[in-house]
Structures are given as structure tokens and as C-alpha cells.
Amino acid sequence: MSKEMGVIIFGLLVVLIPHLGIPGSWQTVLLSIAGVVVATLGFLLRGEVLSHTRESGFAKPGHSFVESAGHTTRHDQQEIV
């Protein structure tokens, strides 16, 4: 099961638990467990998104707009014949 699907399933579980006729003490335990799982999956997904943006060159610290930094690349320095 993917992390995204886990968030959906446990989110639906959080919505449905109060309406299933489960005793109050069990509801509290199940909602707490489901909440911790959703939060953990959320943090893991956020970590994946942040690592992908760093790997792809986006969101470099200190360089909001890399194109306007004024640096030339090797491609720009080659003469066109």
C-alpha cells in the first residue's frame, strides 16, 4: 500500500469510527492510533516531496530565482559558428 493510499484509508477511518457504534474507550484508542498513523504518513510524504525538490534543483537555499542570479553557464560561453 502506498503512503498516499494509507493517508486516504486512515483518514476515512477517522471519519467513520465515531459512527460505527464502538464503545467510547475503544473509539479514543482507535482514533489516537489512526491520528498518529496519518501524521506519520504525512511527515514521510512531506520528506519525500522536499527531497525531490532538492534533487531536481528547485528551492536551493538563498537562490529563489536561479535564472536571475547573473551566472553564465558553459553553454552561454561557447561561440556559435
C-alpha positions in Angstrom: 0.0 0.0 0.0 1.4 3.4 -0.9 1.7 6.2 1.6 -0.9 8.3 -0.2 -3.4 5.4 -0.1 -2.6 5.0 3.6 -3.5 8.6 4.3 -6.8 8.2 2.5 -7.7 4.9 4.3 -6.8 6.1 7.8 -8.4 9.5 7.1 -11.7 7.7 6.2 -11.2 5.5 9.3 -11.0 8.7 11.5 -14.3 9.9 9.9 -16.1 6.6 10.3 -15.1 5.4 13.7 -17.5 7.7 15.7 -20.4 6.3 13.6 -19.7 2.6 13.9 -21.1 2.1 17.4 -17.8 1.3 19.0 -17.6 1.9 22.8 -16.1 5.2 23.9 -12.8 3.9 25.3 -12.2 1.9 22.2 -13.0 4.9 20.0 -10.5 7.0 21.8 -7.8 4.4 21.3 -8.6 3.8 17.7 -8.8 7.5 16.8 -5.5 8.1 18.6 -3.8 5.3 16.7 -5.3 6.4 13.3 -4.3 10.0 14.0 -0.7 9.0 14.8 -0.6 7.0 11.6 -2.0 9.8 9.4 0.5 12.3 11.0 3.4 9.9 10.4 2.5 9.2 6.8 2.1 13.0 6.3 5.6 13.7 7.6 7.0 10.9 5.4 5.3 12.3 2.3 6.5 15.8 3.1 10.0 14.5 3.4 9.7 12.8 0.0 8.5 16.0 -1.6 11.3 18.1 -0.1 13.9 15.6 -1.1 12.6 15.5 -4.7 12.6 19.3 -4.9 16.2 19.4 -3.7 17.3 16.7 -6.2 15.6 18.4 -9.1 17.3 21.8 -8.4 14.3 23.7 -7.1 14.3 25.5 -3.8 18.0 26.0 -3.4 18.7 27.9 -0.2 19.5 31.6 -0.9 18.5 31.3 -4.6 14.8 32.0 -5.0 15.2 32.7 -8.7 18.2 30.9 -10.1 17.6 32.3 -13.6 18.2 35.8 -12.5 21.3 35.1 -10.4 23.6 36.5 -13.2 25.8 33.5 -13.6 26.8 32.3 -17.0 26.9 28.7 -18.0 29.4 26.9 -20.2 26.7 26.7 -22.9 26.4 30.5 -22.9 30.2 31.0 -23.2 30.5 28.8 -26.4 30.7 30.7 -29.7 28.1 29.9 -32.3 29.8 29.2 -35.7 
